[in-house]
């Protein structure tokens, strides 16, 4: 089986597959943080700007900066914020910000993609002011990221080799215990975690299935690797598993795990 990369080459493909749900999760995360207005924020791994946009709309920041390694994704984020805030190319190992200048560093749905999480947590604390907040959230891939969980559970029944691509298997950090351990181990104080839920409603089966046909990302890439007869068999197997309402809609749950701590 050909390996499938996690990175998304197209911001449009990402938005269609995952962006609609990350946009809905961002305000839920910020509501849990419950921080005052007038703070300086930095969004690391901001991607297409779901969390940055929510910060701008809900948190009344004194300033905000989005950092991401992808210029294309940053352009999408700039469009969403319509001139509010600033954006810079950077990475979890090299945040283009001076020491101790930010009140809040957040990262939405990105920690599991950082090559060296310990180094990333140290770098995020470098830019934080003493007493600042470091917070993040990741999808609960192994348990209640339902629309993906159903996909990979079905794939495993048909093709045991697909387990190697399952985010719930690969991303050990996407677990409440592991997140608490990583944040506490980095020297942060008062570490807390929370389960953050949204409902994902698909108008019908096509609304669920079509985003998987984009070819980018682990699940769409896996589907694209199947020959037409196998792809059709896989489609039928998933249809049988999905809970369909009387009106044809499909209501599932998407859960993220939030974690936060205070910089000493």
C-alpha positions in Angstrom: 0.0 0.0 0.0 1.3 3.4 -1.0 2.0 5.7 2.0 -0.3 8.7 2.3 1.1 12.0 3.6 -0.7 14.1 6.3 0.2 17.4 4.7 -2.4 19.1 2.5 -1.0 20.8 -0.6 -4.2 22.7 -1.3 -6.0 24.9 1.2 -9.2 24.5 -0.8 -9.1 20.7 -0.4 -8.5 21.0 3.3 -11.3 23.5 3.8 -13.7 21.2 1.9 -12.7 18.1 3.9 -12.0 19.4 7.4 -12.3 23.2 7.5 -16.0 23.3 8.0 -15.6 21.3 11.3 -12.4 23.1 12.5 -14.3 26.4 12.0 -17.0 25.2 14.4 -14.7 23.8 17.0 -12.6 26.9 17.4 -15.2 29.0 19.3 -15.9 26.0 21.6 -12.2 25.9 22.5 -12.1 29.7 23.1 -15.2 29.5 25.3 -13.5 26.9 27.4 -10.3 29.1 27.8 -12.5 32.0 28.9 -9.7 34.6 28.8 -10.2 38.4 29.2 -10.1 40.9 26.3 -7.1 43.0 25.5 -4.4 40.3 25.3 -1.7 39.6 22.7 -2.4 36.3 21.0 -0.2 34.0 18.8 -1.8 31.1 16.8 0.9 28.6 16.0 0.1 26.3 13.0 -2.8 28.6 12.1 -3.4 26.9 8.8 -6.3 28.5 6.9 -7.3 30.6 9.9 -10.2 28.9 11.6 -8.9 29.6 15.1 -7.4 33.0 14.2 -10.8 34.1 12.8 -12.5 33.0 16.0 -10.0 34.9 18.2 -10.7 38.0 16.2 -14.4 37.7 16.5 -14.7 36.5 20.1 -11.7 37.6 22.1 -11.2 41.3 21.4 -7.4 40.8 21.3 -5.0 43.7 21.6 -3.0 42.1 18.9 -2.9 38.7 17.1 -0.4 36.9 15.0 -0.8 33.7 13.0 2.2 31.5 12.2 2.3 28.7 9.7 4.9 27.0 7.4 2.5 27.2 4.3 2.3 30.5 2.5 -0.8 29.3 0.6 -2.6 28.5 3.8 -1.6 31.9 5.3 -3.1 33.7 2.3 -6.4 31.9 3.0 -6.2 33.0 6.6 -5.5 36.6 5.7 -8.6 36.6 3.5 -10.7 35.3 6.4 -9.5 38.0 8.8 -9.8 40.8 6.2 -6.8 42.8 7.3 -7.1 42.1 11.0 -4.0 40.8 12.7 -0.7 39.8 11.2 0.6 36.6 9.7 4.1 35.2 9.3 5.8 32.1 7.8 7.3 30.1 10.6 7.3 26.7 12.3 6.9 25.1 15.7 10.7 25.0 16.0 11.2 28.7 15.0 8.5 31.1 15.9 9.3 34.5 14.4 8.5 36.4 17.6 10.7 37.9 20.3 11.1 36.4 23.8 8.3 37.0 26.3 6.1 39.2 24.2 2.8 37.3 24.0 0.1 36.8 26.5 -1.5 33.7 24.9 -0.1 31.1 22.6 -2.6 28.7 21.1 -2.5 25.9 18.6 -5.6 24.4 17.0 -5.5 20.8 15.6 -1.8 21.0 15.0 0.2 19.5 17.9 0.2 16.0 16.4 1.9 17.3 13.3 4.8 19.0 15.1 8.0 16.8 14.5 9.3 17.4 18.0 6.5 18.3 20.5 8.8 18.9 23.5 10.9 21.4 21.4 7.7 23.0 20.2 6.3 23.4 23.8 9.6 25.0 24.8 9.6 27.4 21.8 6.0 28.4 22.6 6.9 29.1 26.2 9.9 31.2 25.0 7.6 33.8 23.4 5.1 33.8 26.3 5.2 36.4 29.0 5.5 35.1 32.6 2.0 34.0 33.7 0.9 33.7 30.0 -1.4 30.9 28.8 -0.4 28.1 26.5 -3.3 26.1 25.2 -4.1 23.7 22.3 -6.6 21.2 21.1 -6.4 18.1 18.9 -9.1 15.8 17.4 -9.9 12.8 19.4 -9.2 10.5 16.5 -9.2 7.2 18.4 -12.6 7.6 19.9 -15.2 10.3 19.0 -14.1 11.8 15.7 -17.0 9.9 14.3 -16.9 10.6 10.6 -13.3 9.5 10.4 -13.6 6.8 13.0 -16.3 5.1 10.9 -14.2 5.4 7.8 -11.1 3.7 9.3 -13.0 1.1 11.3 -14.7 0.1 8.0 -11.3 0.1 6.1 -9.8 -2.1 8.8 -12.5 -4.8 8.2 -11.7 -4.9 4.5 -8.0 -4.1 4.5 -5.9 -4.7 7.7 -3.0 -2.8 6.2 -5.1 0.4 6.4 -4.4 0.5 10.1 -1.0 2.1 9.4 -2.8 5.2 8.1 -5.4 5.6 10.8 -4.8 8.8 12.7 -6.3 7.2 15.9 -3.4 4.7 15.8 -0.6 7.0 14.7 -1.1 10.0 16.8 -0.6 8.9 20.4 -0.5 12.5 21.6 -4.2 12.8 20.7 -5.2 11.5 24.1 -6.1 13.3 27.3 -3.5 11.5 29.4 -0.7 12.1 26.9 -1.6 15.8 26.5 -1.6 16.4 30.2 1.7 14.6 30.6 3.4 16.6 27.8 2.2 19.9 29.1 3.1 19.2 32.7 6.4 17.8 31.7 7.3 21.0 29.8 7.1 23.0 33.0 3.7 24.5 32.6 1.7 25.0 35.8 -2.0 24.4 36.5 -2.4 22.1 33.5 -6.1 21.2 32.7 -7.7 19.2 29.9 -11.3 19.0 28.6 -13.4 17.2 26.1 -14.9 19.6 23.5 -17.8 18.4 21.3 -19.6 19.6 18.2 -22.3 17.9 16.2 -21.4 17.2 12.5 -24.5 17.1 10.4 -24.4 15.8 6.9 -27.5 16.5 4.7 -27.3 13.1 3.1 -24.8 10.3 2.3 -23.3 12.2 -0.6 -22.6 15.2 1.7 -20.6 12.8 3.9 -18.9 10.8 1.1 -17.9 13.4 -1.5 -15.2 15.1 0.6 -13.4 11.8 0.8 -13.0 11.8 -3.0 -10.5 14.8 -3.0 -7.4 12.6 -2.9 -5.5 14.7 -0.3 -5.0 13.7 3.3 -4.7 10.1 4.7 -8.4 9.0 4.3 -9.0 10.6 0.9 -5.6 9.4 -0.2 -6.3 5.8 0.9 -9.6 5.9 -0.9 -7.9 7.1 -4.1 -5.5 4.2 -3.9 -8.3 1.6 -4.2 -9.4 0.3 -7.6 -13.0 1.1 -8.6 -14.6 -2.2 -7.5 -12.9 -2.0 -4.1 -13.8 1.6 -3.7 -17.5 0.8 -4.5 -17.5 -2.1 -2.0 -16.0 0.2 0.6 -18.6 2.8 -0.1 -21.4 0.3 0.4 -19.9 -1.0 3.6 -19.8 2.6 5.1 -23.3 3.3 4.0 -24.5 0.3 6.2 -22.7 1.7 9.3 -23.9 5.3 9.2 -26.9 6.3 11.4 -29.3 7.8 8.9 -32.3 9.9 10.1 -35.8 9.8 8.6 -35.0 12.9 6.5 -31.8 11.2 5.1 -29.4 13.3 7.2 -26.5 11.8 9.2 -25.8 13.2 12.6 -22.4 12.4 14.1 -20.2 13.8 16.9 -16.7 15.3 16.5 -14.7 15.6 19.7 -11.5 17.5 20.4 -9.4 17.3 23.5 -8.3 20.7 24.9 -5.3 21.3 27.1 -4.0 24.4 28.8 -1.4 25.6 31.3 0.3 28.7 32.6 3.9 29.7 31.8 6.1 30.3 34.9 
